Amino acid sequence: MDAERLERCRRLLGETDSVLVDRALKALIDELQSVEEIRALERAPYEEDPELAWNVSEPPLPYEGKIPPEVVAIAKRRRRR
């Protein structure tokens, strides 16, 4: 363990060593899981999986009216999140 790094974390976060180690382990596990998910996608891309890669052959639905104000409001709220 890097003593200087641990001391800096203590000062910055004001947490106990056990909390700092738990947070570090969680971050490491999250990173490793992300790497494994990327590798899995490289081995078996969605585009090559017949269950996941659907080809939609229907034309898009036409819409020629004004967008209702309620729908615009919902879209604005979702964009802000």
Buried (B, 14 or more C-beta within 10 A) or exposed (E): EEEEEBEEBEEEEEEEEEEBBEEBEEEEEEEEEEEEEEEEEEEEEEEEEEEEEEEEEEEEEEEEEEEEEEEEEEEEEEEEE
